[in-house]
């Protein structure tokens, strides 16, 4: 026999859903059998819409699941350290994560899967390439810039992909510093991928006065994960080329 729903629990759930019309007549309607079903349907639908909104707002794009990650390919990767990230404890601890290594070793794949895991866990998340973030912020100024910064400061988790592949001027460096500074003060975590050690960031943000302070803020509460090896994309391209050669019939002389 199904357990009868607790009326006070139902009322609290209705209040959380902001069903104020129903609550205004709770003394008459609260005990009706259909109320519990209505609240259940509303909770499920709102959870679905909330998840859909978070996924769309995260801007993750297409990615491969971590189950497809080839752990044998990188010459250097701490699998336990990477897998531990997916508990998302670093969000509660307000810690940043820097995935550092050369092109094609899986940094972006890990970052996108972390973004998806955060969305699934109910966290507001935003994924963006470093160039998109900096060019977006550089396109506005004044009050518009303060508003635009909220896109990157407000989410619980911000993922900044591919720092180091392009060079930026001092204004871009200042804008990245502002994002890092505001998130540092709010306790918001950043997952950042880069192909350069911090000692080489002066080749990315040349002559930027804020660079030392930017790195200091980013690394104060930070877990750095090193990956090393050849590009997996290059490996796949070579394998595809070899497979095509093997399928070709030998030409007659």
C-alpha positions, 0 to 999 in steps of 0.5 A: 500500500502506497504511503500517504504523502505528508501534508506539511512536506507537500506544502513546503514543496509547493512553496519552493515551486512558488505555487502561490495560487495553490498555497492561498487555498491550501486549507481546502486543497492541500489534502486532495489526492491530485495535489501530490501528483501535480507537485510531482509533475511540476518538480520533474518538469522544472528539473528538466527545464533547468537542466536544459537551460544549464546545458544551453547556457554552458556552451560546451559544444560537441565532445567525447565522453571520458569513457572514450579517453585513451589513458595509454596515449599520453606519456604523462598523466595522473589518471587518479588525479584526473578522475578525482576531479569528477567528484567536483569537490574542487567547486565546494573547496573554491579551488581552480584547476589548470590542465597543462600540456602540449597540443592534442593530449586531451586537455579540452576533452577533460575540461568539457567533461568536467563542464558537463558533470557540473551541469548534471550536478546542478551547477551553473557553468560556462565553457569558452575558448580564451580567445572568445572570452577576451574578444567578447570583453574587449568589444565593449567598455564602460557600463556595458563591460561591467554587465558583460563581465557577469557572463564569466564571473557569475557561473559557479564554474568557468572553463577557459580553454586554450590559453597560450595558443594566441598572443594578446595585448595588454588590454586583453591581459587586463580583462583576463585579470579582471575575470580571475580577480572577481572570481577569486573574490567570489570564490568561483572556480576556474578550470583553465587549459594551457599549452604553456607553463606559467613561466612562458605566459609572458610570451602570450601576454607580452609586457602585461603589468598585471601578469604576475598578479594574475598568475598569483590569483589563479594559483593561490588555490589551484590544482595543476595537472600536467599532461605530456605526449604527442598529439592524439589528433596527429595519431588518429590522422596517421592511423586513418591514412594507414588504414586507407592505404591498406584498403587500396588495391595494388595498381597493375603494372 
